[in-house]
């Protein structure tokens, strides 16, 4: 039986910027439909550049990005940045429905889907709250709702929880996994954290330092949804040690 084609594959991808910086070189990666893929690596290894290539915000200098299943289009890709990047003059609902407004959808559909997206991230009742009235975790939830409102096939997340306290980060990790499992979408999640990558992912890609390239690919053989106490289990600790060792080897390469 022939294996199903990946959602997207990158072959020999390189990206050089105008100042001469080679961010990525010889990067080969296949992303499977429906998986939760964590991209783990040191600062400056091209993780964010990889996300922007997948989003179509950048083009590769060399190599190919292939979509065997058909490109989902810009509205089929959601992007969550490290900073919520919300419009401070607009309330949560206006921020959440922004992609639909830009797409020209009817106002009633914008409102309904925006409210549903906010409810999905736990913000029902906060539709009229402004960013200044929300905590850091709540602002990130609005940013996530804005990405989900288009019902993307592929969700790209660039260290979205890095600036949050540990309690909020853990809670959002759990909520993100629940959203992913209930949606069927593919998630590519960039992080510096070994612990976060192991907790979230079905598979971890470890990247070497600049120029970025795939140094290791680690399957995460742990049940979904994560069982209670998983973060303090021996299995989780062993997986974290494995990922940490792979990251150390990548950084030394």
N, C-alpha and C positions, 0 to 999 in steps of 0.2 A: 504493500500500500504506500502510495506517495504521500509524504508529509505535506501538510497544508503550508501554503506560502506565508511568509511573515507579513505583518502589517506594513512594515517598512524596513529596508535594508540599506546599509551604508557600506560602500566598497572603496577602499583606498582613499578615503576622504581627507583632504588637507584644507586648511584655511589660513591664509596669510593676509595680515592687515596692511594698510597703506604705509604704516611706519616700519614695515619689514618684519614685524613680530609674527613668527610661525606658531599659531595657537594649537593647531591640530595637524598631524601628519600620519598618513597610512592607517587611518582609523577604519576598522572593519567591525560591523555590528548589525545583527538582525534583531528586530523588536517584534515579539509575538503578539498577536491580537489578544486582548484581554488580560495580559500580564501586568503585574506591578513591578516595574524595573527601577531599582535605585542606582544612581550614578554616584560613585564614591571616589573621592580623590583629593589631593592637596590643592591649596589655592593656586590659581594660575595654570591649571592643567587643561583648561579648555572646556570645562563642564557646561558653563553658561553658553559658550559659543556653540557647543553641540545642540543645546536646546533651540537656539536661534536658527540654526540650520534646519532642524526638523520643522520649525514653525514657518520657514520660508522667509524669515526676516533677514537672513544672510544667504549667500550662495557659496558653495564650495569653490575653492581655488583649483582643486584637483579632485578627481574621483567622482563617484556617482551616488545619488540618493534615489532609490527605486521604491515605488509604492505598488507592489504586485496586486493588491486588492483594489486599487483605484485610489487616487489621492482624495482625502476627505474634504479638501478645500479649506479656506481660511476659517469659515464658520464651523468646520468640523474639528477644529483644533482649539483647545482652551489653554490659556497661559496664565500662570500665577507667579508673580515676581516676589522677590524677597521683601520688598516694601509694598504695602497694599496699594499705593498709587491711586488713592481715591480722590475724587473731586471734592474739595472741602466745602464748596458752596452748595452741594447737592446732598439730599438725604440718602439713606441706605437703599431705598427702592430705586431712586433715580440712578444711583451708581450701579446697582445690580442689573438694571434693564438697559444700560447704555449700549451694549453690542446690538441689541434688537432695535433700538432707536436708530443707530447708524445704518442698520440693514434695511430700514424703511418699513418695518412691520407695523401693523395697525396698533394704535395706542392701547386698546383694550387687551390685545394679546401680549404686548409688552408688560403691562401691569400684572396680568395673570401669571405669566411665566416668571416675572421678577419676584412676585410674592412667593411662588412655589419654590424658587431657588433659595430665597432667604429662609423659608421654613425648613428646607432640606438641610441647611447648615445651622439650624437651631436659633434663628433670629426672627421667628414669627412674633409680631408685636413691636418690632423695632424698625418697621419700614420707614417711619418718618423721623428717625433719629439721624443726626448729622455726625460725620466722622469725629468731630471734637467731643462728642458726647459718648463715644464708645471706647472701650478698653482696647489695648493692642490686639488681644485675641479676637475680639468682636470685629475690629476693622479687618483682620485677616479673613474672618468668615465672610464678610461682605465681598472681599476680593475673590474668594473662592466661589461665592454665589454668582458673581459676574462672569467667571469662567464657565460655570456649569449651565448658565441660562441658555446658552446656544446648543445644549445637549451634545457636547463634543464626543467624537469617537476616540480622540487622543487628548489627554490632559497632561500638559507640561508644567512642572513645578520647580522653580529655581530657589531652593533653600527658603521656603516660605515661612518656616517656623523658627529660623535661626535666632531671631531677636527676642523671642518670647521666653518667659520663665518656664522652668521645667514642668511644673504642674499643668500649666496651660498647654504646653507643647505635647505632653502625654495625652491630654484630653483630645486635642485636635488630631493627633495621630490615630486615636481610636475612632473618632468621627470620620476621618478621611477613609479609613479602611472600610467602615460600614457603607459609606457612599459608593466607594469603588465596587464593593461586592454586590450592591444592589443595582448597579448601572450597566455592567457589561463593558465599560470603557477601558481603554488601555491608559496606564499612568506611567510617566517617566519622571522620576523624582530625584533632583540633585541635592546632595547633602555632603557636609564635611564629617558628619557624625556616624561612626561605626555602629553605635547603639541604635540610632534611628533607622539606619539602612537595614539592619537585621530585623528590627521589629516590623517594619512596613513591607518589605519586599518579598516577592516570590523568587526574585533573582537579583543578584548584585553584580554590576560591572565596575571593576576597579580600574581607575585610569592612572597612568604614569604621568610624572611631571612633564612640563612643556618640553617639546611639543606633545600635546596630549595624544594618547593612543590607548587601546585596550590592553591592560596588563594581565587581567584575570577576570574570569566570569564564574561566580559562585552561586549555585542553586541554594535556596533557603528551604530546607526540608523541615518545615514546621507547619502545623495545622492552621487553617483559616476557617473561621475567625480565630484570632489569637486567644487562647484559653486564659481564664483568670490566673494570675500569678506567673504568667509566661516571662515577664521581665525579670523575675527573681529565680527562674528555674535553671537547673544545670544545663539543659539543652540550649537555652538562650545564651548562657555564658560561653558554652563551647562554640556556638556559631559566631559570637562576637570575637572570640580569640582567633578563629579561622579568618574572619574578615580583617581583623587588625594585622595579622601576620601577612596577609596578601597585600594590604596597604603599605606596610613597611617595606616589603620586597619591591613594590612598584615605585616607591619613593627613592629607593636605592639604585634602581635600574638606570 
